[in-house]
Amino acid sequence: MPEISEFTASLADMLKSTVPMTRTLNLEYTEITTERAVVLLPDQPEYRNHVGGPHAGAMFTLAESASGAVVLAAFGDQMGRAVPLPVRAELGWMKLAKGPVTATAELGRPVAEVIAELDAGRRPEFPVEVAVRREDGAETSHLTIVWTLRPNR
């Protein structure tokens, strides 16, 4: 595994300790910034489907976990006044996945713009685009996960 930043390691440790599914699937956080997160799902026979690739549920969890990591990196400092929550997701399957797969999640709106909406008393929504790829780089699925910052009451 390549060397990761201290920030990535710290946030990855927090996610692994608070989100049991990340440990169950042995997800590996390789990059987390306020704009993108990259997470690896290792090839594990116990999580394969009927055609020998990662089960769709495991791949969705991978993608959702990557999106959550970038959201926490971008808006973690807002947790005292709002909780980030996924609102909806759209998923498209393109190619058969085999072996380890990597999800790359990218924040779809500028952080400052989302926080400005929150500051204005609105409940902002923002997309996170997630590409899931096999080792050869082929995109196997794509998700758009729309998140919100729900103000604390």
N, C-alpha and C positions, 0 to 999 in steps of 0.2 A: 504494500500500500504506500502511495507517495506521502511525503511529509505534508502535514496540514497545519494551518495557522493556529495560533493559540486561541483565537476567537472561535474558529470552527470547532476545535476540540472541546472548548468549554460549553458551547451551545449543544454540541452533539452529546456530551455527557449528560447535560440537563434533560435533553429529549429522551435519551435512553433510560434515564431514571424515572421519568414521569409518564412516559407513553409505553406501556408494556408491549404493544404490538411491534414496536421497533426492535425490541430485544428478541421477540418470538421469531421474527423473520431474519434476524441477524443483519439488519440494514447497516450500511457503512456510509457515514457522512464524510464526503471528501472535500467539499467546499461549501461554505456558507458566508454570504455577504448580504448587504441590505438590498441588493438587486438580483441575486441569483443564488441557488443552492443546487448542489449535485450530490445525489445519493445512489449508492450501488446496492442492488439485490443480488447476492451471490447465487450461483447455481446450486440448488439443494433438492435432491430427489424427493424429499417429503413434501415439497411445495410445487411439484410439477403437475400439469394437467394430463388429459388423456392423449395428447400428441407429443408429450415430452418436454414442453416448455413450461415457463413459470405460470402458475394458475392465475387467471384473470383477477381474482381477489387479492392475490399477493402483489400483482402489478399495480392495481389501483391503490393499495396501501402504500406502495413505494412512491407513487406519484403524489398522493395526498401528503405523505410525510415530507417530501421535498418542498411542496408548496407551503406547508406549515413552517418549515425551517426558514424559508426566505421571509415569510410574514413575521415570524418572531424576531428575526434579525432587523427587519425594517421598522417594526412597530412595538417591540418589546418595551421601549421606554414609555409607552402610552398605557401600559397595563394597569396603572393606578387609576385610570379614568375610563378605560374601555377594554372590552375583551374581544380578541379576534375570533371570528367564527366563520367556517365555510357556509355559504348560502346555497350554492348549487354547483353542479359539475356537468360538463358535457365531455363524452369520451368517444374517441374514434379509434378503431383497430385497423391497421394498415398491412402489417406483415407478421408472419409467425415469429415469435420470440423463442430463442433457444439459448441456453447457457446463461451467464450472468447478464443482467440488464441494468442500465443506468438511467435515472430520471434527472433531467435538468429543468429546474423551475425558474422562471423569470417573472419578476414583478411587472405588471402591465400598466402601472401608472406611477408617476413620480411620488415619492414619499411625502414631500412637502405639500403637494396638491391634496392628498388624502387627509393629512393632518389639518390642513386649512378647512376642509369640510367639517371635520370633527370640531375644530375650534368654533365654527359658525353654528354649532348646535345640531348639525345634521348627522345622520348615520351613513358614513361613506361606504360605498361598495367599490371593489377593485378586482380585476382579473389577475390570475396567475396562470401563465401558459407553461405547460409541462410537456416536454418531449421525452419519450422513453425509447432508448436505443439499445440494440445488441452490440456485442463487441466489435463487429465489423462496421459499425456506424449507422446501419440502416435503422430508420425510425420505425418502430413497431406499433406504437400507439401515441396518440396526442390527447391531452386533456386540457380543458379550460376550466379552472376552478375559480368561482367568484367568491371572494371573501368580503366580510364586513367588519367594521369596528363598532361593536355594540356598546354604547355608553353605559357605564355603571350607574345604577340607580341608588 
